[in-house]
Amino acid sequence: MPGVRTRTAGNYLAADFGTDYVVLGITAGTGSTTDLRLDAKANQGFEVFSRPLDEPADGSVEQAVHASAPVLLDFRSAQGIAGPSSIRHAYTTMRVDVLAAFDGLIYLPTMSPSSFVAPDH
C-alpha cells in the first residue's frame, strides 16, 4: 500500500513464495462494510459497526466492473495497461493502480459484514 512502511502479511508471503504468490483483491458494488469508533466501555476500546457503502468513486474498479453477478477477474495479462485508479478499502477509497497492485479481483454485487457486527443506529 503506498506510503505504508510496515510489512504486511502479503509482503512476507510474497518473499516466501515469490512468483507462486497470487494477490487477489475483493470488493463490492453495493451493501455495507465495517467501521469503528472509539468507545471506552467496549472490550478493546472501540466499537465495530456496519455502515452503508458510498457510491463507487469515479475511476474506481467498482465503477468499471459494476456487475449484477459475482465476477472473478484475472489481471495478470493486463500488466502495463491503463486501468482503474482506485479500489475500496472498508469505507474509504484507496488510490492505486489496480492492475499493477493485484493479480486478480473478486467482485461481489453486494456485501455485508458478518452478523456479529451491529448495524449503526
C-alpha positions in Angstrom: 0.0 0.0 0.0 1.5 3.3 -1.0 3.1 5.3 1.9 2.8 2.4 4.4 6.2 1.3 5.7 5.0 -1.6 7.9 5.4 -5.0 6.3 2.1 -6.7 5.7 1.3 -10.4 5.7 1.4 -10.1 1.9 5.0 -8.9 2.0 6.0 -11.9 3.9 4.1 -14.3 1.7 5.5 -12.7 -1.5 9.0 -13.1 -0.1 8.4 -16.7 0.8 6.5 -17.8 -2.3 7.9 -15.5 -5.0 6.2 -15.8 -8.3 3.9 -18.5 -7.0 2.2 -15.9 -4.8 -1.0 -14.5 -6.2 -2.6 -11.3 -4.9 -6.4 -11.2 -5.0 -8.4 -8.2 -4.1 -12.1 -8.3 -3.1 -14.6 -5.6 -3.4 -18.3 -5.0 -4.0 -20.6 -2.6 -5.8 -23.2 -2.0 -3.0 -24.1 -3.1 0.5 -22.3 -2.3 3.8 -18.9 -2.6 5.4 -17.4 -2.2 8.8 -16.4 1.0 10.5 -15.2 1.7 14.0 -15.4 4.4 16.7 -13.7 4.8 20.0 -15.7 3.5 22.9 -14.2 3.5 26.4 -16.8 0.9 27.5 -16.0 -1.6 24.7 -13.7 -4.5 25.4 -10.9 -3.3 23.1 -11.6 0.4 23.5 -13.5 0.7 20.2 -16.8 -0.5 18.7 -17.1 -2.1 15.3 -20.3 -1.4 13.5 -21.8 -1.7 10.0 -22.2 1.3 7.7 -23.6 1.6 4.1 -21.1 1.7 1.2 -20.9 5.0 -0.7 -21.5 5.0 -4.4 -18.4 3.8 -6.3 -15.9 6.5 -6.9 -15.1 7.9 -10.4 -12.3 5.9 -11.9 -12.6 3.0 -9.4 -12.6 -0.7 -10.1 -16.1 -0.9 -8.6 -17.4 1.6 -11.2 -15.6 -0.1 -14.0 -16.9 -3.6 -13.2 -20.4 -2.8 -12.0 -21.8 -6.4 -12.5 -25.0 -7.9 -11.3 -23.4 -11.3 -10.5 -20.1 -12.3 -8.8 -17.1 -11.9 -11.1 -13.5 -13.3 -10.8 -11.1 -11.2 -12.9 -7.6 -12.3 -13.9 -5.3 -9.2 -14.3 -2.0 -11.0 -14.9 -2.2 -10.5 -18.7 -3.2 -6.8 -18.3 0.1 -5.6 -16.7 1.2 -2.3 -18.2 -2.3 -1.5 -19.5 -4.1 1.6 -18.0 -6.9 0.5 -15.8 -8.9 1.7 -12.7 -7.1 4.1 -10.4 -8.7 3.2 -7.1 -10.4 0.4 -5.0 -12.5 0.5 -1.9 -10.9 -0.4 1.4 -13.6 -0.7 4.0 -15.3 2.7 3.9 -12.6 4.6 2.1 -11.3 4.6 -1.5 -7.6 4.0 -1.9 -5.8 5.5 -4.9 -3.8 2.7 -6.5 -3.0 1.3 -10.0 -5.4 -1.7 -9.6 -4.0 -3.7 -12.4 -0.5 -3.4 -11.0 -1.4 -4.0 -7.4 -3.5 -7.1 -7.9 -3.1 -10.3 -9.9 -6.9 -10.7 -9.8 -10.1 -9.4 -8.3 -13.2 -10.9 -6.8 -16.1 -8.5 -7.4 -19.4 -9.1 -5.5 -22.5 -7.2 -6.5 -23.3 -6.6 -2.8 -21.7 -7.4 0.5 -22.3 -7.0 4.2 -20.3 -7.7 7.4 -20.7 -10.8 9.5 -23.8 -10.9 11.6 -21.9 -10.2 14.8 -21.2 -6.6 13.6 -24.0 -4.4 14.9 -25.8 -2.0 12.5 -25.1 1.7 13.2 -28.0 3.4 15.0 
